[in-house]
Amino acid sequence: MTLQLHRPDGQGGLEPGPAQAPNWRRQLRSPRWGQGMADKQLPALANPEMNPTSTLRSVLFWLALAALTFVLLVAGYGTGFWHAAG
């Protein structure tokens, strides 16, 4: 027994619709993801919100942050603002 779609027959009754086995996998594939495209290649999708930072700039940022933290700790302990427990 299969489930069929029933449609009105125009006389107040219902008649079964055509029992077709649609290819539901084809409906799940979006052409923008490459599978449905003729050459099977993904399209180039630009992301205007993403501007990657260069490696040199990011390394310099983290080194500068580490140096600033070190300077603040040395200055804090050197002036007595912080003092070691003991």
C-alpha angles and dihedrals in degrees: 000000000000132000112247132185112247122209131190112269095209094251099077095272136096129247126194115255123230111292103228125165102222118203096248092179089065089055091054094055114087115209091226092067095064103247094093095042121101096239094037090233125134114244119242105258113191119213107209092185094060119075106166118222116236117252093240093052093049093048091049091050093053093044091050091048091050091048092049091050091050092049092049092050094048092046092047094051093038094055094042093246087126122026131195116250114244 
